[in-house]
Amino acid sequence: MTAMHPLPSPRVGAPGRIVIVGHGIAGLTAGDTLRREGFSGELTVIGQEPHDPYSRPALSKAMLGDLSTPSPGVVTEVEAQYLAAPSADATVHAGRSAVGLDPEARTVLLDDGGVLAYDGLVIASGARARCFTDSPDEYTLRGLDDARALRQRLADRPAVTVIGGGPLGMEVASAAREAGCEVTLVHRGQPMRRHVGDVLAGLCTSAARDRGLHLVDASVTRVRRDAPAGGLDIELSTGGTLRAEVVVSAIGDDPNDEWLADSGLLTDGRLLIDDWGVVAPGVVAAGDVAWRRSGPGIQRRALWTDAIEQAKVAAAALLHGRSASPVSYAPYFWTEQFGLNLRICGEVPAEVTPTVVDGDLAESRAVLQWEGPTQGGAAAAVNFRIPIPKLRRLARPAPAAA
């Protein structure tokens, strides 16, 4: 379905009732921003999971850490500031999902038959992990329950095959190796290259091999259950087949936007936002569910900082319209894998060799800087303590004097 309306400014004024669909970091940040911006009306949050808010990035880091210790918490001191609100100052419907939206009536339909009226709506319903089968031997890592189940399974030291060589796949593979599992990772091309460029991808791959990871350069065409024997057969684009006791699929996600199918808000099947997070009058969106124009194309990027920055702007726009500042930030993410702690700010140009600003890359401890093909660049810290604001400044160096 293609939306026929443009993306107008939201209704300016002080809405009395705001509903936030989504209790992850985008929804939480939106709620916190609304209160900070002076909204004192009724705030209602719909959260699909029954759990209290938690740090999703920590699931593949702290949560899958040392399996000899009790299951650690999933909130770090830095992240805790985002996870304190809006639950303390909102009505939260935990364990509930939105299943429909009527923008004309300004109502959200819940899976228990309940209907919530709103003056302003924040769509932050997130995304769900993709998988190949419904087998109990195939795991994904998207939510807290996923992490708990995978952590328990890894404690048995099974043979693990990870499908997907992005940050999540590599982090899971690293945790499985630390747990003593035999681990194979299947990925077409060099793992991590699309996210961190040639130089750092080479560093990650070398560290992974040094720690016993077996890499298979192929894509997966099919995963089959073997009911009598248990486990899964993984068919490869190269014609071979791998046998695995446990498969962890880290092959991306799909936005949770089915509940918007009849709303008229989807553009070519996508929830498209502008630079203020606006979807339609009185409706804004942020986080993994939202698509945004980027250059000549449309992009949906599932990063923690994207969700935070988009939610801040969207919440402000819901109250103040386009008099609020539009979204403007450099992407940032971090990953911990195979003895490497990488923090990256900006868009890394894959084939450009970075400048070593400090440290020594041969010792896996360095600060790197890239000059991008357009305005701005990128910077990274490898096993190097550096304040994030300084890393951001390195990613956007001052323009050269005329």
C-alpha positions in Angstrom: 0.0 0.0 0.0 1.3 3.4 -0.9 0.4 6.4 1.2 -1.0 9.3 -0.9 -0.5 12.0 1.6 2.6 14.1 2.0 4.5 14.3 5.3 3.0 17.4 7.0 4.0 19.0 10.2 2.5 17.5 13.3 -0.4 19.3 15.0 1.3 22.0 17.0 0.0 22.6 20.5 -0.1 20.8 23.8 -1.6 17.4 23.4 -3.4 16.1 26.5 -2.8 12.4 25.8 0.3 10.8 24.2 0.6 7.1 23.5 4.0 5.5 23.0 4.0 2.1 21.2 7.2 0.5 22.2 9.1 0.2 25.6 12.6 -0.1 24.2 15.2 2.6 24.1 13.4 4.6 21.4 10.1 4.6 23.4 11.9 5.3 26.7 13.9 8.2 25.2 10.8 9.7 23.6 8.9 9.6 26.9 11.8 11.1 28.8 12.2 13.8 26.2 8.5 14.6 26.3 8.7 15.2 30.0 11.9 17.3 29.7 10.2 19.4 27.0 7.4 20.2 29.4 4.7 17.7 28.5 2.6 17.3 31.7 -0.4 15.4 30.2 -1.3 11.7 30.2 1.5 9.5 29.0 0.8 5.8 28.1 3.4 3.2 27.1 2.6 -0.1 25.3 5.4 -2.7 25.8 5.3 -6.0 24.0 7.7 -7.7 26.5 6.6 -8.3 30.1 10.0 -7.3 31.4 11.2 -4.1 32.9 13.3 -2.0 30.4 16.8 -3.3 29.8 19.8 -2.7 27.6 19.4 -4.6 24.3 23.1 -4.1 23.3 24.2 -5.8 26.5 22.4 -9.0 25.6 25.3 -10.1 23.3 28.0 -8.6 25.5 27.5 -8.8 29.3 24.6 -11.3 29.1 26.6 -13.9 27.2 29.8 -13.2 29.1 31.4 -15.6 31.6 29.0 -18.5 31.9 30.6 -19.6 35.2 29.0 -16.6 36.9 25.4 -16.0 37.6 23.5 -14.4 34.8 24.6 -10.7 35.0 22.4 -7.7 34.8 21.8 -6.0 31.4 21.9 -2.4 32.4 25.2 -0.5 32.6 25.8 2.7 34.5 26.0 4.7 31.3 22.8 3.3 29.9 20.9 3.5 33.1 20.1 7.2 32.5 18.0 6.2 29.5 16.2 3.4 31.3 14.7 5.3 34.2 11.9 6.9 32.3 9.1 7.1 31.3 8.0 4.2 33.4 8.0 6.2 36.6 5.8 8.8 35.2 3.6 6.9 32.8 0.9 4.2 32.6 2.7 1.1 31.2 0.8 -1.8 29.5 3.6 -4.4 29.8 3.2 -7.7 27.8 0.7 -6.0 25.4 1.0 -5.4 21.7 -0.6 -2.9 19.3 -2.5 -4.7 16.6 -4.2 -1.8 14.8 -4.2 2.0 14.4 -7.0 4.4 13.3 -5.3 7.7 12.6 -8.7 9.4 11.8 -10.2 8.3 15.2 -6.8 8.7 16.8 -7.0 5.3 18.5 -4.7 2.3 19.0 -6.1 -1.2 19.2 -4.4 -3.6 21.6 -4.1 -7.4 21.4 -6.4 -7.8 24.4 -9.2 -5.9 22.7 -8.5 -2.7 24.5 -8.6 0.7 22.7 -6.4 3.7 23.6 -7.2 7.2 22.5 -4.5 9.6 21.8 -3.8 13.2 20.8 -0.2 12.4 19.9 1.4 9.1 19.0 5.0 7.9 19.1 5.6 4.7 17.0 8.6 2.9 18.4 7.5 -0.7 18.0 11.0 -1.9 17.0 11.9 -5.0 15.0 12.1 -8.8 15.3 14.9 -11.1 14.4 14.9 -13.1 11.1 15.3 -16.8 11.2 15.2 -19.9 8.9 13.1 -22.4 10.9 11.0 -22.8 14.0 13.4 -25.5 15.3 14.3 -25.3 19.0 17.9 -25.8 17.8 17.9 -22.5 16.0 18.3 -19.4 18.2 18.1 -15.7 17.5 19.2 -12.9 19.8 16.8 -10.0 20.0 15.2 -9.9 23.4 16.0 -10.8 27.0 14.3 -14.2 26.8 16.4 -15.0 23.7 19.6 -14.2 25.6 18.6 -16.3 28.6 17.7 -19.3 26.4 21.0 -19.1 24.4 23.1 -18.5 27.5 21.6 -21.7 29.1 22.2 -23.7 25.9 25.8 -22.5 25.5 26.5 -23.8 29.0 26.2 -27.3 27.6 29.1 -26.6 25.2 27.3 -27.7 22.0 28.8 -27.4 18.5 27.5 -24.0 17.3 27.1 -22.6 13.8 26.5 -18.8 13.6 25.0 -17.5 10.4 25.9 -13.9 9.8 29.2 -12.1 10.2 28.0 -8.7 11.4 28.7 -7.3 14.9 25.9 -9.5 16.5 27.0 -12.7 14.8 30.7 -12.1 15.7 29.8 -11.2 19.3 27.7 -14.4 19.7 30.5 -16.5 18.1 33.0 -14.9 20.5 30.9 -15.7 23.5 30.4 -19.3 22.3 34.1 -19.8 21.9 34.7 -18.3 25.4 32.2 -20.9 26.7 34.3 -23.7 25.2 32.1 -24.5 22.2 33.3 -25.5 18.8 32.1 -22.6 16.6 31.7 -22.2 12.8 30.6 -18.8 11.4 29.1 -18.7 7.9 29.3 -15.4 6.1 29.7 -14.4 2.5 32.9 -12.4 2.2 34.9 -10.9 5.1 33.0 -10.6 8.4 32.4 -7.1 9.7 33.6 -5.4 6.5 30.3 -3.6 5.8 30.3 -2.2 9.3 33.9 -1.3 10.0 35.8 -1.3 6.7 38.7 -3.4 5.3 41.3 -2.6 8.0 39.2 -3.3 11.1 37.4 -6.2 9.5 40.8 -7.8 8.9 41.7 -7.2 12.5 38.5 -8.8 13.7 38.9 -11.8 11.4 42.5 -12.4 12.5 41.5 -12.2 16.2 38.6 -14.6 15.6 40.8 -17.1 13.9 43.4 -16.8 16.6 40.8 -17.8 19.1 39.7 -20.9 17.2 36.7 -19.6 15.1 36.2 -21.6 11.9 35.1 -19.3 9.1 33.1 -20.5 6.0 32.9 -18.0 3.1 29.4 -18.7 1.7 25.8 -17.7 2.0 23.1 -20.0 3.4 20.5 -21.1 0.9 18.4 -23.3 3.3 18.4 -24.7 6.8 16.6 -28.0 7.4 15.6 -29.8 10.5 16.6 -33.4 10.9 13.9 -34.7 13.2 15.2 -38.3 13.9 18.8 -37.2 14.6 18.2 -33.7 16.0 20.1 -30.7 15.0 20.1 -28.8 11.7 21.5 -29.2 8.2 22.7 -25.9 6.7 22.8 -25.9 2.9 25.4 -23.5 1.4 25.7 -21.5 -1.8 28.9 -23.3 -2.6 27.0 -26.6 -2.7 28.1 -28.0 0.6 26.2 -28.8 3.7 27.1 -28.2 7.3 25.7 -30.1 10.3 25.1 -28.2 13.5 23.8 -29.1 17.0 22.9 -25.4 17.5 22.4 -22.6 15.0 22.4 -19.0 15.9 21.0 -16.8 13.1 22.2 -13.2 13.0 20.9 -12.3 9.6 19.2 -9.0 10.4 15.7 -8.1 11.4 12.3 -7.0 10.1 10.4 -4.0 11.4 7.3 -4.6 13.6 4.9 -2.6 11.4 2.2 -5.2 10.5 -0.2 -3.5 12.9 0.0 -0.4 10.7 -1.0 -2.3 7.5 -4.5 -0.7 7.4 -3.6 2.7 8.8 -2.6 4.4 5.5 0.7 5.4 7.1 3.0 3.1 5.2 4.7 4.2 2.1 5.5 1.3 -0.3 5.2 -1.0 2.8 7.6 1.2 4.9 7.0 3.5 7.8 8.8 6.5 6.4 9.9 9.5 8.6 11.3 12.8 7.7 14.2 14.6 9.4 11.9 15.5 12.4 10.6 11.9 12.7 7.1 13.0 11.4 4.9 10.4 9.8 1.5 12.2 9.7 -0.3 14.9 11.8 0.1 14.0 15.4 2.2 10.9 14.6 5.9 10.5 14.9 8.2 7.5 14.8 11.7 6.5 15.8 14.0 3.5 16.1 14.2 0.2 14.3 10.7 0.4 12.9 11.3 3.6 11.0 12.8 4.3 7.5 14.5 7.6 6.7 15.7 9.2 3.5 19.5 9.2 3.3 21.0 10.7 0.2 19.4 9.2 -2.9 18.0 6.2 -1.0 15.9 5.1 2.0 17.7 3.6 5.0 16.7 1.8 8.2 19.6 1.4 10.6 19.2 -0.6 13.8 21.7 1.1 16.1 21.2 2.1 19.7 22.3 5.6 19.1 20.1 6.0 16.1 17.1 5.1 18.2 18.0 7.6 20.9 18.7 10.5 18.6 15.7 9.9 16.4 13.4 9.6 19.5 14.7 12.9 21.0 13.9 14.8 17.8 10.5 13.0 17.2 9.3 13.7 20.7 10.2 17.4 20.4 8.5 17.6 17.0 5.4 16.1 18.4 5.1 19.0 20.8 6.7 21.9 18.8 6.3 20.9 15.2 9.1 21.7 12.8 10.3 24.6 14.9 12.2 21.9 16.8 15.7 21.0 15.5 15.8 18.3 12.8 17.8 15.1 13.4 21.6 15.6 13.0 24.1 13.2 14.4 27.0 11.0 13.5 26.2 7.2 13.9 28.0 5.5 16.8 28.3 1.9 17.8 30.5 -0.4 19.8 31.3 -4.1 19.7 33.2 -6.5 22.0 34.5 -9.6 20.3 37.5 -12.0 20.4 39.5 -9.7 22.8 38.7 -6.6 20.8 36.7 -3.6 22.0 35.8 -1.4 19.1 34.0 2.0 19.3 33.2 3.7 16.0 31.8 7.1 15.2 30.8 8.1 11.7 30.5 6.2 8.5 33.7 4.2 7.8 34.6 4.2 4.1 35.3 0.5 3.5 38.3 0.8 1.2 40.0 3.8 2.7 43.1 3.2 4.8 42.7 5.1 8.1 45.3 7.4 9.8 46.6 6.1 13.1 46.1 9.0 15.5 47.5 7.3 18.6 48.7 3.8 19.6 49.7 1.0 17.3 47.3 -1.1 15.2 49.8 -4.0 15.1 49.3 -4.2 18.9 45.5 -4.0 18.6 45.5 -0.8 20.5 44.9 2.4 18.5 42.8 5.4 17.7 42.0 5.7 13.9 40.6 8.4 11.7 39.2 8.3 8.2 38.5 11.1 5.9 35.1 10.4 4.2 34.3 11.0 0.5 31.7 13.6 1.6 31.5 16.0 4.6 32.7 14.5 7.8 34.5 11.1 8.2 34.9 8.5 10.9 37.0 7.6 13.9 37.5 4.4 15.9 39.1 3.3 19.1 40.5 -0.2 19.3 41.1 -1.3 22.9 41.8 2.3 23.7 40.2 4.5 26.4 39.0 7.7 24.8 36.0 9.9 25.7 33.2 9.5 23.3 32.9 13.3 22.7 36.6 13.3 21.6 36.0 10.4 19.3 33.0 12.3 17.8 35.3 15.3 17.2 37.8 13.1 15.4 35.0 11.8 13.2 34.1 15.3 12.1 37.4 17.2 11.8 37.4 21.0 11.4 37.4 22.1 7.7 40.7 23.1 6.3 41.5 26.8 6.2 41.0 28.5 2.8 
